[in-house]
Structures are given as structure tokens and as C-alpha cells.
Amino acid sequence: MHRQTRKNLLNMATGVAVAAAAVVVFLPAAYAAPGTVTSNVNVRSGPGTNYAVVDVARSGQQVDVQQCQGSWCYISKPGPDGWVSSTYLTAGGRPVNPSNPGLSFGFTVGGPNGPQISIGVGNQPQPQPPRPGPRPPVVQPVDEICFYDRARFRGDSFCMTPGESTRDLRSWTDRISSIDNPGGYEVQVCSEPNYRSCRTYTTSASSLGDFDDYIASIRTR
């Protein structure tokens, strides 16, 4: 073979090898990291409690974690996608690192609509399946107020922290039948959107009387 031809072929092979190595490092993630919701939690339009609530993720629901920012993670699921606090997620059956939840799911940078880079490609230990055994019950923090669609704190539910509010409950409009408020916070429930025609509770209420299934907006303090 001609010497110059061999040199060109060698350069081409080297270029292909470099390109393949680059794909390993920079290829956008083909799949999101799986996660599990540990308790009913608000899904928000941004990574913080100052963003609007767009949906509620249910306890035990399987979700796809697209990215994490601070202590919040963006999840994809049936219904509206959005951000949830990482304290309400597990990764592979294990608790999420609260100071850097992205490490638990293998993400460091990226967004729900852009490329994502997984750290330590090729040398990260593979997640092990959770050990069999009973799961400990999820204990509701005292600084949460939870709303149930049946009397006596039964049925489907979602929770809010003091200071949160929602002008329009959307899919939860006219569904709330009881309120669990162990911290004794001020909870204003209103029969119309935008906080009109309201009643205030400072304790839990196992039934809501004439406000049963008649709530469209909520404010808490």
C-alpha cells in the first residue's frame, strides 16, 4: 500500500475513535432517571415554593426525573410535568441526596428541554435493587396542611406548607371534604376562585359542612 494512503487511513481511523469517545461524554441522555414519589406533593412551574402549583404527584407514583436544580427536580409523568422538592423522591428505592439531588439520579447539568450530561460515565456503580422488606410509613411533617377528597382524612389528598396559596384548584375544585392541620395554621378555604366567599380554619376538620366539595381556592398562613 502506498505510504501516503496508509497515513490517510490512519488519520481517518483516529478521527473516528475520537468522535466515538466524544459521543460517550456529550451525547444527550436518551432516557430520564426513574424516581418514586414518597408522599403527595405539589408539582410547580419552577424550582421553588414561589412558583405556581400546576398539579399534584401522588404517593408511590413512578416518575421520570429530567434534571435537578438546588433541592428541586423536574419530573415527567402522566398529566402536567413540573418541579417537586427532592425530599419527596427516592432514586432506585434509596433516599435522595438533599444537598445535591442530581447526584442521586446521575445528572449534573441540563434542562427538561435541553441536553443532559451524566457524570462518571462508565465508572459509576450501578444502582442495586432495594432490599425486600416492609417500607416504613411516611410521616406527615407538622408544617404541612393536607386536603382530602373524603371526610375523616381519607381518599386522595394533596398538601401545602404555611404561606402557600392557589387561586384556582383546577382539577381539585369542589373535591375537598376534610382538612388535616396538625400545626394549627390559619387555612382560608374559598368557594370561588381568587379567594372569594371564604371560611377560615385553625384546626383540623374531619368534615366541612356546607363547604364540603365546595372549595375552589385556598390560602394558608
HELIX and SHEET records of a PDB file:
HELIX    1   1 ARG A    3  PHE A   26  1                                  24    
HELIX    2   2 SER A   86  TYR A   88  5                                   3    
HELIX    3   3 PRO A  101  PHE A  105  1                                   5    
HELIX    4   4 ARG A  170  TRP A  172  5                                   3    
HELIX    5   5 GLY A  209  PHE A  211  5                                   3    
SHEET    1   A 6 GLY A  82  SER A  85  0                                        
SHEET    2   A 6 TRP A  72  SER A  76 -1                                        
SHEET    3   A 6 GLN A  62  GLN A  69 -1                                        
SHEET    4   A 6 ALA A  33  VAL A  37 -1                                        
SHEET    5   A 6 LEU A  89  ALA A  91 -1                                        
SHEET    6   A 6 ARG A  94  PRO A  95 -1                                        
SHEET    1   B 2 VAL A  41  ARG A  44  0                                        
SHEET    2   B 2 VAL A  53  ALA A  57 -1                                        
SHEET    1   C 2 PHE A 107  GLY A 110  0                                        
SHEET    2   C 2 GLN A 116  SER A 118 -1                                        
SHEET    1   D 3 ARG A 154  MET A 160  0                                        
SHEET    2   D 3 ILE A 145  ARG A 150 -1                                        
SHEET    3   D 3 SER A 178  ASP A 180 -1                                        
SHEET    1   E 4 SER A 165  THR A 166  0                                        
SHEET    2   E 4 SER A 217  THR A 220 -1                                        
SHEET    3   E 4 VAL A 187  GLU A 192 -1                                        
SHEET    4   E 4 ARG A 196  TYR A 201 -1                                        
END                                                                             
